[in-house]
């Protein structure tokens, strides 16, 4: 089958899990048609290495942010560094940022404060955001209304149709990936079927959330076509049409046409 032009909108290709074979992983992904990957940061200590990788490798687009799960790793100085980086460094979004109320002892107020500061940084820089959201969609949506940004992507979306509509109204696309390939993901598949195609983008979240055919293994951007075909199957649509639409959606929300 001819490879399609796909964008993995959430791929942590910079992390140490890929250190032994990153070059071959990237080559395999490109051979599968995954020519562009958005690489979100999670903490300040990784930013320089991530930026260096994206500068060296064609088709990798960096985002910088402070992930809510790693609260103990973040300092006020990191936020000042982020403010400086968005002014001086070519990035495509602020992220991965958000709220995670699923984890033990989530310290909700601290997470929310961190999110709101980063939303304001993104707004001032006129950058979209990459959102991590677990058990907190209503709180995130309230924060976005209070601190509006120029859209972004709700990564690994698993909210309701009503919440999806609110994200879409705020200029967001919704990310779908490996969980769509599991037959047991009935609710998620129904959601992917019902949402407007113009709101959807594809992602792997590699090395996490791998596809069913590689269950228990490290995820890879090479597997993004499996996510594409799962989305096409649940929507009863042509995979090439889905590929064109999701790629165009990613380029629109992250303004990758100008960055390419």
ZIVENDA-V463861 format. One record per residue. N is the residue number from 1. RES is the residue in three letters. D_LAST is the distance of its C-alpha to the last C-alpha in Angstrom with 1 decimal. Layout:
BEGIN
n=N res=RES d_last=D_LAST
n=N res=RES d_last=D_LAST
END
This chain:
BEGIN
n=1 res=UNK d_last=25.8
n=2 res=UNK d_last=22.5
n=3 res=UNK d_last=19.5
n=4 res=UNK d_last=17.3
n=5 res=UNK d_last=13.6
n=6 res=UNK d_last=13.8
n=7 res=UNK d_last=12.1
n=8 res=UNK d_last=14.5
n=9 res=UNK d_last=14.3
n=10 res=UNK d_last=17.0
n=11 res=UNK d_last=17.5
n=12 res=UNK d_last=19.4
n=13 res=UNK d_last=18.6
n=14 res=UNK d_last=19.6
n=15 res=UNK d_last=23.2
n=16 res=UNK d_last=26.2
n=17 res=UNK d_last=26.9
n=18 res=UNK d_last=24.2
n=19 res=UNK d_last=25.4
n=20 res=UNK d_last=27.7
n=21 res=UNK d_last=25.2
n=22 res=UNK d_last=21.6
n=23 res=UNK d_last=20.6
n=24 res=UNK d_last=22.4
n=25 res=UNK d_last=21.1
n=26 res=UNK d_last=17.5
n=27 res=UNK d_last=18.7
n=28 res=UNK d_last=20.6
n=29 res=UNK d_last=17.8
n=30 res=UNK d_last=15.6
n=31 res=UNK d_last=18.8
n=32 res=UNK d_last=19.3
n=33 res=UNK d_last=16.0
n=34 res=UNK d_last=14.3
n=35 res=UNK d_last=11.1
n=36 res=UNK d_last=9.3
n=37 res=UNK d_last=11.5
n=38 res=UNK d_last=12.0
n=39 res=UNK d_last=14.6
n=40 res=UNK d_last=17.2
n=41 res=UNK d_last=19.8
n=42 res=UNK d_last=23.5
n=43 res=UNK d_last=25.4
n=44 res=UNK d_last=25.1
n=45 res=UNK d_last=26.4
n=46 res=UNK d_last=23.3
n=47 res=UNK d_last=20.7
n=48 res=UNK d_last=20.8
n=49 res=UNK d_last=20.6
n=50 res=UNK d_last=17.7
n=51 res=UNK d_last=15.7
n=52 res=UNK d_last=16.9
n=53 res=UNK d_last=15.9
n=54 res=UNK d_last=12.3
n=55 res=UNK d_last=12.2
n=56 res=UNK d_last=14.0
n=57 res=UNK d_last=12.4
n=58 res=UNK d_last=9.1
n=59 res=UNK d_last=7.5
n=60 res=UNK d_last=9.6
n=61 res=UNK d_last=9.1
n=62 res=UNK d_last=12.4
n=63 res=UNK d_last=14.8
n=64 res=UNK d_last=18.2
n=65 res=UNK d_last=21.5
n=66 res=UNK d_last=25.1
n=67 res=UNK d_last=26.1
n=68 res=UNK d_last=29.4
n=69 res=UNK d_last=31.1
n=70 res=UNK d_last=31.1
n=71 res=UNK d_last=33.0
n=72 res=UNK d_last=35.2
n=73 res=UNK d_last=32.4
n=74 res=UNK d_last=31.1
n=75 res=UNK d_last=32.7
n=76 res=UNK d_last=32.7
n=77 res=UNK d_last=31.3
n=78 res=UNK d_last=28.2
n=79 res=UNK d_last=27.6
n=80 res=UNK d_last=28.0
n=81 res=UNK d_last=25.5
n=82 res=UNK d_last=23.0
n=83 res=UNK d_last=23.7
n=84 res=UNK d_last=23.1
n=85 res=UNK d_last=19.9
n=86 res=UNK d_last=18.2
n=87 res=UNK d_last=19.3
n=88 res=UNK d_last=18.2
n=89 res=UNK d_last=15.4
n=90 res=UNK d_last=11.7
n=91 res=UNK d_last=11.9
n=92 res=UNK d_last=10.7
n=93 res=UNK d_last=14.4
n=94 res=UNK d_last=17.9
n=95 res=UNK d_last=19.3
n=96 res=UNK d_last=21.0
n=97 res=UNK d_last=23.8
n=98 res=UNK d_last=26.6
n=99 res=UNK d_last=30.2
n=100 res=UNK d_last=32.0
n=101 res=UNK d_last=35.6
n=102 res=UNK d_last=36.2
n=103 res=UNK d_last=36.7
n=104 res=UNK d_last=40.1
n=105 res=UNK d_last=40.9
n=106 res=UNK d_last=37.7
n=107 res=UNK d_last=38.9
n=108 res=UNK d_last=37.5
n=109 res=UNK d_last=38.0
n=110 res=UNK d_last=36.1
n=111 res=UNK d_last=33.2
n=112 res=UNK d_last=33.2
n=113 res=UNK d_last=33.4
n=114 res=UNK d_last=30.5
n=115 res=UNK d_last=28.4
n=116 res=UNK d_last=29.5
n=117 res=UNK d_last=28.7
n=118 res=UNK d_last=25.1
n=119 res=UNK d_last=24.8
n=120 res=UNK d_last=26.0
n=121 res=UNK d_last=23.6
n=122 res=UNK d_last=20.7
n=123 res=UNK d_last=22.3
n=124 res=UNK d_last=22.9
n=125 res=UNK d_last=19.3
n=126 res=UNK d_last=18.2
n=127 res=UNK d_last=16.2
n=128 res=UNK d_last=16.6
n=129 res=UNK d_last=18.5
n=130 res=UNK d_last=18.8
n=131 res=UNK d_last=22.5
n=132 res=UNK d_last=25.0
n=133 res=UNK d_last=28.1
n=134 res=UNK d_last=31.4
n=135 res=UNK d_last=34.6
n=136 res=UNK d_last=33.3
n=137 res=UNK d_last=31.6
n=138 res=UNK d_last=34.1
n=139 res=UNK d_last=33.9
n=140 res=UNK d_last=30.1
n=141 res=UNK d_last=30.3
n=142 res=UNK d_last=33.0
n=143 res=UNK d_last=30.9
n=144 res=UNK d_last=27.9
n=145 res=UNK d_last=30.4
n=146 res=UNK d_last=31.9
n=147 res=UNK d_last=28.6
n=148 res=UNK d_last=26.2
n=149 res=UNK d_last=22.4
n=150 res=UNK d_last=19.6
n=151 res=UNK d_last=19.4
n=152 res=UNK d_last=17.8
n=153 res=UNK d_last=18.7
n=154 res=UNK d_last=22.3
n=155 res=UNK d_last=21.8
n=156 res=UNK d_last=24.4
n=157 res=UNK d_last=26.0
n=158 res=UNK d_last=29.7
n=159 res=UNK d_last=31.3
n=160 res=UNK d_last=33.4
n=161 res=UNK d_last=32.6
n=162 res=UNK d_last=33.8
n=163 res=UNK d_last=31.6
n=164 res=UNK d_last=28.6
n=165 res=UNK d_last=29.5
n=166 res=UNK d_last=29.6
n=167 res=UNK d_last=26.1
n=168 res=UNK d_last=24.8
n=169 res=UNK d_last=26.7
n=170 res=UNK d_last=25.0
n=171 res=UNK d_last=21.5
n=172 res=UNK d_last=20.8
n=173 res=UNK d_last=19.7
n=174 res=UNK d_last=21.8
n=175 res=UNK d_last=20.8
n=176 res=UNK d_last=22.9
n=177 res=UNK d_last=23.2
n=178 res=UNK d_last=26.0
n=179 res=UNK d_last=28.9
n=180 res=UNK d_last=28.6
n=181 res=UNK d_last=29.7
n=182 res=UNK d_last=33.1
n=183 res=UNK d_last=35.8
n=184 res=UNK d_last=37.4
n=185 res=UNK d_last=34.5
n=186 res=UNK d_last=36.3
n=187 res=UNK d_last=35.5
n=188 res=UNK d_last=31.7
n=189 res=UNK d_last=31.7
n=190 res=UNK d_last=33.6
n=191 res=UNK d_last=31.2
n=192 res=UNK d_last=28.2
n=193 res=UNK d_last=30.4
n=194 res=UNK d_last=31.3
n=195 res=UNK d_last=28.1
n=196 res=UNK d_last=26.2
n=197 res=UNK d_last=23.4
n=198 res=UNK d_last=21.0
n=199 res=UNK d_last=21.5
n=200 res=UNK d_last=20.6
n=201 res=UNK d_last=17.8
n=202 res=UNK d_last=18.3
n=203 res=UNK d_last=18.6
n=204 res=UNK d_last=20.7
n=205 res=UNK d_last=21.5
n=206 res=UNK d_last=22.1
n=207 res=UNK d_last=24.5
n=208 res=UNK d_last=26.4
n=209 res=UNK d_last=27.4
n=210 res=UNK d_last=27.4
n=211 res=UNK d_last=28.1
n=212 res=UNK d_last=31.7
n=213 res=UNK d_last=31.8
n=214 res=UNK d_last=31.0
n=215 res=UNK d_last=33.1
n=216 res=UNK d_last=34.1
n=217 res=UNK d_last=31.5
n=218 res=UNK d_last=28.3
n=219 res=UNK d_last=25.4
n=220 res=UNK d_last=22.4
n=221 res=UNK d_last=18.9
n=222 res=UNK d_last=20.5
n=223 res=UNK d_last=22.6
n=224 res=UNK d_last=20.1
n=225 res=UNK d_last=21.3
n=226 res=UNK d_last=24.8
n=227 res=UNK d_last=23.6
n=228 res=UNK d_last=22.2
n=229 res=UNK d_last=25.6
n=230 res=UNK d_last=27.5
n=231 res=UNK d_last=25.8
n=232 res=UNK d_last=26.5
n=233 res=UNK d_last=30.0
n=234 res=UNK d_last=30.9
n=235 res=UNK d_last=29.7
n=236 res=UNK d_last=31.3
n=237 res=UNK d_last=28.3
n=238 res=UNK d_last=26.5
n=239 res=UNK d_last=23.9
n=240 res=UNK d_last=21.6
n=241 res=UNK d_last=21.9
n=242 res=UNK d_last=21.2
n=243 res=UNK d_last=18.1
n=244 res=UNK d_last=16.7
n=245 res=UNK d_last=17.7
n=246 res=UNK d_last=16.6
n=247 res=UNK d_last=13.1
n=248 res=UNK d_last=13.1
n=249 res=UNK d_last=14.8
n=250 res=UNK d_last=12.4
n=251 res=UNK d_last=9.5
n=252 res=UNK d_last=12.2
n=253 res=UNK d_last=13.8
n=254 res=UNK d_last=11.0
n=255 res=UNK d_last=9.0
n=256 res=UNK d_last=5.8
n=257 res=UNK d_last=5.4
n=258 res=UNK d_last=5.7
n=259 res=UNK d_last=3.8
n=260 res=UNK d_last=0.0
END
